[in-house]
Amino acid sequence: MQVGIGFSQDIKALQAGKSAAKQAVKQSGQPNITFLFTTGNYDPAEVLAGVQSVIGSSQLVGASTYGIITRSGVCTSGVGVCCLRGATIRAVTHLQKQFPAASSKHRDKIKIEHLLQQNDGTPGTVFVFPHGLGNNISTLLRQLH
């Protein structure tokens, strides 16, 4: 597995996304999956466009955050990118916009299990980025457990 990380505090959102992604891809090569973290003082659409212009067809996940942990400490302004590449890495992304309440007749509509296994049935790894103010997070946590 190859890993690359990049970080930028460029004032322009598009350039910050490009710069952080270029640093990461330079270390990892063409990634299978890319993790993007950006602080709230950037236009997320611009950051996303900058990152996507560099990572190509890589799967992409991420979140907006108050701070990004770097070797220099926690930065409250910046864009961080982590790229993973490997022959055995299979990346799938999924966006679940609503989580039904545990008592809802629709609670079984969320099927996390298929995300937890690879095609051959071996266990996989799931990264979850729930919205901090989202609804029924406890339902999601029970299904993950």
C-alpha positions in Angstrom: 0.0 0.0 0.0 1.2 3.5 -0.8 0.1 6.5 1.2 0.4 10.2 0.5 -0.6 13.2 2.5 -0.8 16.8 1.6 -1.7 20.0 3.4 -2.3 23.6 2.1 -3.2 26.9 3.7 -3.4 28.7 0.4 -6.0 31.5 0.7 -7.8 30.6 -2.5 -9.9 27.5 -2.0 -9.4 26.0 -5.5 -5.6 26.3 -5.2 -5.6 25.0 -1.7 -7.4 21.8 -2.9 -5.1 21.4 -5.8 -1.9 21.9 -3.8 -2.9 19.5 -1.0 -3.9 16.8 -3.6 -0.8 17.2 -5.6 1.4 16.7 -2.6 -0.5 13.6 -1.6 -0.6 12.1 -5.1 3.1 12.7 -5.6 3.7 10.3 -2.7 1.0 7.7 -3.3 0.6 7.6 -7.1 -2.9 7.4 -8.6 -5.1 6.7 -5.5 -7.8 4.2 -5.0 -9.4 6.3 -2.4 -8.8 9.9 -1.3 -9.7 11.5 2.1 -10.4 15.2 2.1 -10.7 17.4 5.2 -11.3 21.1 4.9 -11.9 23.8 7.5 -15.0 25.9 7.3 -13.4 29.1 6.0 -13.1 27.6 2.5 -15.7 27.3 -0.2 -16.3 23.5 -0.2 -17.2 23.4 -3.9 -14.0 25.1 -4.9 -11.9 22.9 -2.6 -13.6 19.8 -4.1 -13.0 21.0 -7.6 -9.3 21.5 -6.9 -8.9 18.1 -5.4 -10.9 16.3 -8.1 -8.8 18.0 -10.8 -5.8 16.1 -9.4 -7.1 12.8 -8.1 -8.9 11.7 -11.3 -11.1 8.7 -10.9 -10.2 8.0 -7.2 -13.1 7.5 -4.8 -13.4 10.5 -2.6 -14.7 10.9 1.0 -14.3 13.6 3.6 -15.6 16.2 5.9 -15.5 19.8 7.0 -13.9 20.2 10.3 -12.9 22.8 12.8 -9.2 21.9 12.7 -6.8 19.6 10.9 -4.1 17.8 12.8 -0.6 18.3 11.3 2.9 17.8 12.4 3.0 21.4 13.5 -0.2 21.1 15.6 -3.9 21.7 14.9 -4.5 24.1 12.1 -7.9 25.9 12.1 -7.5 27.0 8.5 -6.4 24.6 5.7 -7.1 21.7 3.4 -5.8 18.2 4.2 -5.7 15.3 1.7 -4.7 11.7 2.3 -4.4 9.3 -0.7 -4.3 5.5 -0.5 -3.2 3.3 -3.3 -2.8 -0.5 -3.5 -3.5 -3.5 -5.6 -5.8 -5.0 -3.0 -7.6 -1.8 -2.0 -11.2 -1.7 -3.2 -13.0 1.5 -2.4 -16.8 2.1 -2.4 -18.5 5.2 -1.2 -22.0 5.6 0.0 -24.0 8.6 1.2 -26.9 8.0 3.5 -28.9 11.2 3.9 -31.4 10.2 6.5 -31.3 7.6 9.3 -34.8 6.4 10.3 -35.6 6.2 14.0 -35.1 2.8 15.7 -38.9 2.6 16.1 -39.6 3.4 12.4 -41.0 0.8 10.1 -38.2 1.9 7.6 -35.3 1.2 10.0 -34.3 -1.9 8.1 -33.8 0.2 4.9 -30.3 1.1 6.1 -28.0 -1.9 5.3 -24.5 -1.3 6.6 -23.6 -5.0 6.4 -22.9 -4.9 2.6 -20.3 -2.2 3.2 -18.5 -4.2 5.9 -17.5 -7.1 3.6 -15.5 -7.4 0.4 -16.8 -9.3 -2.6 -15.1 -12.5 -1.5 -16.7 -12.3 2.0 -13.6 -11.2 3.9 -14.1 -8.4 6.4 -13.5 -4.9 5.1 -13.0 -1.5 6.8 -15.6 1.2 6.9 -14.9 4.9 7.5 -18.0 6.7 8.7 -18.4 10.5 8.7 -21.7 11.2 10.4 -23.1 14.7 10.4 -22.7 15.9 14.0 -26.2 17.4 14.0 -27.7 14.5 12.0 -30.8 12.6 13.0 -30.9 9.2 14.7 -27.1 8.7 14.9 -27.8 6.0 17.5 -29.5 3.9 14.9 -26.4 4.1 12.7 -24.1 3.2 15.6 -26.3 0.2 16.5 -26.1 -1.1 13.0 -22.3 -0.6 12.9 -22.0 -2.5 16.1 
